[in-house]
Amino acid sequence: MLNNLPEKATISIESIESVTPGVTGSADDVAVCVVRCIEGTARLGMEFQHPASAAGLGTAAPGLLLTAIEWYGKQVEQLDTVHSGKVTLTGTGAETLAKRDVLNAAPRR
């Protein structure tokens, strides 16, 4: 059945509106970005990997959790392929995001 396949999604960062660093040891960084979904469907709760942060680590890098999606001024639960929207990504390393970065959804554990 198709329900057993892991969901795939890829988003490309078009611009970064704000980044709020977390307090060391207690809170995650929060980045608000305008993104374009270039593959699959990005959904609330998905975890995305930043390829640059994973490249230097022998283990899986911590992911960025998709915690909010705004599309045409409304809060929505998903962003489909070819659509752009404003998203909030929460997690360690959000401050390293840059324009044109491509993030891939991490497989669910």
C-alpha positions as CSV (number, residue, x, y, z in Angstrom):
1,M,0.0,0.0,0.0
2,L,1.1,3.5,-0.7
3,N,0.6,4.6,3.0
4,N,3.7,2.7,4.0
5,L,6.0,4.8,1.8
6,P,7.8,7.6,3.5
7,E,6.7,11.1,2.5
8,K,9.1,13.1,0.5
9,A,9.3,16.8,0.2
10,T,11.9,19.3,-0.9
11,I,11.8,23.0,-0.2
12,S,14.0,25.8,-1.6
13,I,14.6,29.0,0.5
14,E,13.7,32.1,-1.5
15,S,14.3,34.6,1.4
16,I,14.8,34.6,5.1
17,E,12.6,37.1,7.0
18,S,13.9,36.5,10.5
19,V,16.0,34.2,12.6
20,T,15.7,34.1,16.4
21,P,18.5,32.2,18.1
22,G,17.6,29.9,21.0
23,V,19.0,30.3,24.4
24,T,22.0,27.9,24.8
25,G,20.9,24.6,26.1
26,S,17.2,25.4,26.5
27,A,15.6,26.5,23.2
28,D,15.8,25.8,19.5
29,D,16.5,28.5,16.9
30,V,13.5,29.7,14.9
31,A,13.7,30.8,11.3
32,V,10.9,32.4,9.3
33,C,11.5,32.0,5.6
34,V,9.7,32.3,2.3
35,V,10.1,28.9,0.5
36,R,9.0,27.2,-2.7
37,C,8.1,23.5,-2.5
38,I,9.9,21.9,-5.4
39,E,9.0,18.3,-4.7
40,G,6.3,16.5,-2.9
41,T,4.1,18.1,-0.3
42,A,5.6,19.9,2.8
43,R,3.4,19.3,5.8
44,L,3.3,20.6,9.3
45,G,5.4,18.5,11.6
46,M,7.8,17.3,8.9
47,E,11.5,17.4,9.8
48,F,13.8,18.8,7.2
49,Q,17.6,18.3,6.9
50,H,20.0,21.0,5.9
51,P,22.6,19.3,3.6
52,A,25.4,21.6,4.6
53,S,25.0,20.8,8.3
54,A,24.8,17.1,7.7
55,A,27.9,17.0,5.5
56,G,30.4,17.5,8.2
57,L,28.9,15.1,10.7
58,G,29.3,11.3,10.8
59,T,25.8,10.9,12.2
60,A,22.5,12.4,11.1
61,A,22.3,16.1,11.8
62,P,19.5,17.5,13.9
63,G,16.5,18.4,11.8
64,L,14.5,21.5,11.4
65,L,10.8,21.0,12.3
66,L,8.2,22.7,10.1
67,T,6.0,24.3,12.7
68,A,3.9,26.8,10.7
69,I,2.9,27.4,7.0
70,E,1.3,30.6,5.8
71,W,-0.1,30.6,2.2
72,Y,-1.7,33.8,0.9
73,G,-2.1,35.2,4.4
74,K,-3.8,32.0,5.8
75,Q,-2.4,29.4,8.1
76,V,-2.5,26.0,6.3
77,E,-1.3,22.5,7.1
78,Q,0.6,21.8,3.8
79,L,2.4,23.4,0.9
80,D,2.1,21.5,-2.4
81,T,4.7,21.3,-5.2
82,V,5.4,24.6,-7.1
83,H,3.7,26.7,-4.5
84,S,5.4,29.2,-2.3
85,G,4.6,30.2,1.2
86,K,6.0,31.6,4.4
87,V,7.2,28.9,6.8
88,T,8.6,28.7,10.3
89,L,11.4,26.2,10.8
90,T,12.4,25.3,14.4
91,G,15.6,23.5,15.5
92,T,19.3,23.6,16.0
93,G,21.0,25.2,13.1
94,A,18.2,27.4,11.8
95,E,20.6,30.3,12.0
96,T,22.8,28.7,9.3
97,L,20.1,28.8,6.6
98,A,20.7,30.9,3.6
99,K,18.9,32.0,0.4
100,R,18.8,29.2,-2.2
101,D,19.4,26.5,0.3
102,V,17.5,23.3,-0.5
103,L,16.1,21.3,2.4
104,N,14.9,17.7,2.1
105,A,12.4,16.0,4.4
106,A,14.0,13.6,6.8
107,P,12.6,10.1,6.9
108,R,10.4,9.5,9.8
109,R,11.8,7.4,12.6
